[in-house]
Amino acid sequence: MSSAPYDSLVAALRTAAQDLIAHRAVEDHPDGGMSQILEAAVATVPGAAVGGISITEHGVVDSPATTSDDVRLLNELQTRLHEGPCFTAVEDPPPDGVVDAQDLTRAPDAARWPRFAAQAVEYGYRSLLSTELSLQGARRVGMTLYARRPGVFDDTARTLAGLSAVQAALVMNGADRAAHLRRAVDSRDLIGQAKGILMERFAIDADGAFRMLVRASQDTNVRLVDVAHLLAEGRLRSPQLDGDPRNARTRA
């Protein structure tokens, strides 16, 4: 087996990773980061013509990144029909996380997804390879590559697609962690702002202000950060005086 496809993919993934680091694409533009990985996969996996990253959950196939409108339309078709590789991957996940179709015009692939396969063929695609990025309960994230010729996704293609999938999964994980960190920082800043308002209003220290926020949260079953948000917006005069903060309004 020639190492040329592997070498080209490694080079493409290295370039994409460097771009992500240089431009903080993972944190600020996760969809853009996934698009870079997807484009590298389409360019280097033998036979691949177009591709997409999909999120399948609650009967809907979303398309955060695609290289062609065809892929987006095929994902929308899967949602309408509840049929196609994304649903197969969720409802009957293969051991290796890969769903493939060698020829969408012939059995067994044409029979497995009759309406989806017919539309894919009409768009000019004869085979596909869908590699799992993550599977959590009924939520599946995958990368699907489409080819215009049948039988082109061999073991080499599966390996190369798998390498790309690992890179894309890392991008998504980094984006999720960054988003979680941003939310945590925002919540901390908001609570700090609310504490400052209470400290000034009631001439109390930081611990006393925090206890007021906690008590208001517990008494009203409203999240602490939401109480802080209402207070910072001026919609809550005092957690102890205004009752349920969800019904609070600034007094005249």
Phi, psi and omega per residue, in radians:
M1 nan 2.230 -3.125
S2 -1.192 2.527 3.122
S3 -1.555 -0.048 -3.068
A4 -1.008 -0.824 3.130
P5 -1.059 -0.683 3.134
Y6 -1.138 -0.757 -3.130
D7 -1.069 -0.738 -3.118
S8 -1.197 -0.636 3.127
L9 -1.203 -0.763 3.113
V10 -1.015 -0.748 3.123
A11 -1.108 -0.742 -3.137
A12 -1.155 -0.729 3.133
L13 -1.184 -0.639 3.096
R14 -1.102 -0.771 3.116
T15 -1.087 -0.758 3.132
A16 -1.094 -0.740 3.136
A17 -1.114 -0.716 3.110
Q18 -1.105 -0.699 3.103
D19 -1.130 -0.700 -3.137
L20 -1.097 -0.729 3.139
I21 -1.201 -0.773 -3.079
A22 -1.129 -0.666 -3.053
H23 -1.866 0.137 3.128
R24 0.919 0.665 -3.080
A25 -1.134 -0.553 -3.119
V26 -1.099 -0.758 -3.071
E27 -1.379 -0.751 -2.988
D28 -1.647 -0.547 -3.089
H29 -2.454 1.234 -3.085
P30 -1.049 -0.614 3.121
D31 -1.119 -0.635 3.082
G32 -1.141 -0.646 3.091
G33 -1.124 -0.743 3.104
M34 -1.143 -0.627 3.129
S35 -1.089 -0.683 3.122
Q36 -1.091 -0.788 3.127
I37 -1.116 -0.744 -3.137
L38 -1.080 -0.793 3.131
E39 -1.088 -0.656 3.096
A40 -1.125 -0.685 3.135
A41 -1.147 -0.799 3.135
V42 -1.075 -0.635 -3.098
A43 -1.278 -0.425 -2.986
T44 -2.006 -0.402 3.111
V45 -1.321 2.105 -3.080
P46 -0.974 2.242 3.084
G47 1.585 -0.322 -3.092
A48 -1.175 2.321 3.119
A49 -1.872 -0.756 3.124
V50 -2.494 2.950 3.127
G51 -2.814 2.962 3.113
G52 -2.748 2.671 2.983
I53 -1.835 2.257 -3.035
S54 -2.184 2.619 3.019
I55 -2.110 2.040 -3.118
T56 -1.892 2.090 -3.106
E57 -2.771 2.378 3.101
H58 0.945 0.685 3.068
G59 1.350 0.203 -3.123
V60 -2.152 2.352 3.061
V61 -1.847 1.938 3.131
D62 -1.673 2.761 -3.055
S63 -2.237 1.419 3.136
P64 -1.187 -0.395 3.134
A65 -2.662 2.272 3.058
T66 -2.506 2.751 3.048
T67 -1.771 -0.001 -3.095
S68 -2.738 2.539 3.038
D69 -1.082 -0.462 3.111
D70 -0.991 -0.749 -3.105
V71 -1.152 -0.755 3.111
R72 -1.054 -0.760 3.136
L73 -1.154 -0.658 3.101
L74 -1.172 -0.619 3.070
N75 -1.167 -0.705 3.077
E76 -1.097 -0.653 3.102
L77 -1.121 -0.715 3.101
Q78 -1.026 -0.717 3.118
T79 -1.078 -0.786 -3.104
R80 -1.169 -0.687 -3.058
L81 -1.568 -0.290 -2.970
H82 0.911 0.862 -3.043
E83 -2.679 2.398 3.087
G84 2.420 3.117 -3.051
P85 -1.079 -0.589 -3.122
C86 -1.140 -0.714 3.134
F87 -1.281 -0.629 3.065
T88 -1.050 -0.713 -3.114
A89 -1.143 -0.574 3.135
V90 -1.412 -0.808 -3.001
E91 -1.451 -0.463 3.126
D92 -2.482 1.146 -3.015
P93 -1.095 2.257 3.104
P94 -1.258 2.717 -3.095
P95 -1.001 -0.645 -3.101
D96 -1.649 0.078 3.103
G97 1.314 0.170 -3.082
V98 -1.979 2.214 3.016
V99 -1.944 2.192 -3.130
D100 -2.320 2.764 3.059
A101 -2.383 2.085 -3.072
Q102 -1.439 -0.510 3.125
D103 -2.722 1.869 -3.076
L104 -1.310 -0.068 3.108
T105 -1.693 -0.101 -3.056
R106 -2.320 2.775 3.050
A107 -1.180 2.567 0.112
P108 -1.550 -0.179 -3.026
D109 -1.156 -0.743 -3.138
A110 -1.122 -0.584 -3.134
A111 -1.376 -0.465 -3.103
R112 -1.174 -0.736 3.130
W113 -2.311 1.249 -2.962
P114 -1.010 -0.799 -3.091
R115 -1.344 -0.717 3.096
F116 -1.117 -0.799 -3.116
A117 -1.048 -0.731 -3.128
A118 -1.078 -0.699 -3.140
Q119 -1.238 -0.704 3.106
A120 -1.060 -0.732 3.112
V121 -1.131 -0.678 3.114
E122 -1.090 -0.587 3.071
Y123 -1.325 -0.172 3.087
G124 1.797 0.285 -3.108
Y125 -1.958 2.291 -3.064
R126 -1.873 -0.381 -3.116
S127 -2.538 2.830 -3.127
L128 -2.623 2.802 3.116
L129 -2.491 2.038 -3.103
S130 -2.013 2.046 -3.069
T131 -1.908 2.301 -3.099
E132 -1.278 2.316 3.002
L133 -1.683 -0.725 3.061
S134 -2.768 2.633 3.109
L135 -2.448 1.906 -3.130
Q136 -2.188 1.776 -3.088
G137 1.117 -2.140 -3.141
A138 -1.657 0.179 -3.136
R139 -1.859 2.047 -3.117
R140 -2.134 2.263 3.042
V141 -1.939 2.250 -3.088
G142 -2.516 2.844 3.052
M143 -2.030 2.141 -3.109
T144 -2.011 2.251 3.083
L145 -1.943 2.432 3.133
Y146 -2.033 2.481 3.102
A147 -2.122 2.633 -3.138
R148 -1.489 -0.238 3.129
R149 -1.992 2.646 3.103
P150 -1.353 2.671 2.979
G151 1.156 0.409 -3.078
V152 -1.589 -0.304 -3.078
F153 -1.564 1.546 -3.138
D154 -1.619 -2.909 -3.110
D155 -1.080 -0.649 3.107
T156 -1.087 -0.782 3.133
A157 -1.101 -0.698 3.132
R158 -1.107 -0.711 3.135
T159 -1.150 -0.787 -3.139
L160 -1.128 -0.726 3.100
A161 -1.116 -0.650 3.105
G162 -1.108 -0.694 3.092
L163 -1.099 -0.742 3.100
S164 -1.120 -0.671 -3.137
A165 -1.115 -0.683 3.094
V166 -1.059 -0.792 3.132
Q167 -1.085 -0.769 3.139
A168 -1.129 -0.669 3.113
A169 -1.110 -0.668 3.094
L170 -1.129 -0.696 3.094
V171 -1.065 -0.808 -3.125
M172 -1.127 -0.718 3.124
N173 -1.110 -0.739 3.103
G174 -1.089 -0.699 3.123
A175 -1.141 -0.730 3.128
D176 -1.112 -0.745 3.139
R177 -1.145 -0.711 3.130
A178 -1.129 -0.729 3.126
A179 -1.121 -0.713 3.110
H180 -1.101 -0.726 3.133
L181 -1.126 -0.738 3.119
R182 -1.076 -0.728 3.121
R183 -1.107 -0.705 3.135
A184 -1.121 -0.753 3.127
V185 -1.138 -0.753 3.124
D186 -1.070 -0.734 3.133
S187 -1.123 -0.746 3.137
R188 -1.086 -0.766 3.138
D189 -1.125 -0.683 -3.122
L190 -1.162 -0.749 3.104
I191 -1.126 -0.686 3.082
G192 -1.078 -0.704 3.110
Q193 -1.123 -0.760 3.133
A194 -1.128 -0.699 3.092
K195 -1.061 -0.728 3.129
G196 -1.076 -0.687 3.116
I197 -1.094 -0.784 -3.126
L198 -1.201 -0.654 3.124
M199 -1.074 -0.734 3.133
E200 -1.247 -0.707 -3.044
R201 -1.230 -0.672 -3.039
F202 -1.974 0.103 3.111
A203 0.943 0.860 3.124
I204 -2.095 2.943 3.141
D205 -1.509 3.126 -3.064
A206 -1.115 -0.682 3.137
D207 -1.124 -0.721 3.120
G208 -1.120 -0.708 3.120
A209 -1.119 -0.707 3.141
F210 -1.158 -0.684 3.122
R211 -1.105 -0.632 3.081
M212 -1.083 -0.765 3.129
L213 -1.109 -0.765 -3.140
V214 -1.094 -0.756 -3.131
R215 -1.110 -0.763 3.117
A216 -1.067 -0.695 3.127
S217 -1.127 -0.780 -3.111
Q218 -1.207 -0.733 -3.081
D219 -1.190 -0.503 -3.051
T220 -1.914 -0.051 -3.117
N221 1.013 0.663 3.059
V222 -1.972 2.399 -3.116
R223 -0.981 2.525 -3.123
L224 -0.974 -0.760 -3.107
V225 -1.167 -0.531 3.108
D226 -1.261 -0.662 3.039
V227 -1.055 -0.780 3.133
A228 -1.083 -0.691 -3.139
H229 -1.122 -0.770 3.111
L230 -1.076 -0.729 3.141
L231 -1.160 -0.757 -3.124
A232 -1.156 -0.538 3.122
E233 -1.359 -0.148 -3.105
G234 1.468 0.194 -3.133
R235 -1.546 -0.090 -3.077
L236 -2.346 2.046 -3.116
R237 -1.337 -0.809 -3.131
S238 -2.719 2.200 3.132
P239 -1.000 -0.557 -3.075
Q240 -1.407 -0.395 -3.023
L241 -1.803 -0.446 -2.960
D242 -1.664 0.019 3.122
G243 1.275 -2.419 -3.098
D244 -1.160 2.009 -3.097
P245 -1.089 -0.377 -3.140
R246 -1.196 -0.380 3.134
N247 -1.812 0.164 -3.019
A248 -1.409 2.603 3.020
R249 -2.429 2.661 3.125
T250 -1.140 2.305 3.122
R251 -1.373 2.628 3.135
A252 -1.257 nan nan
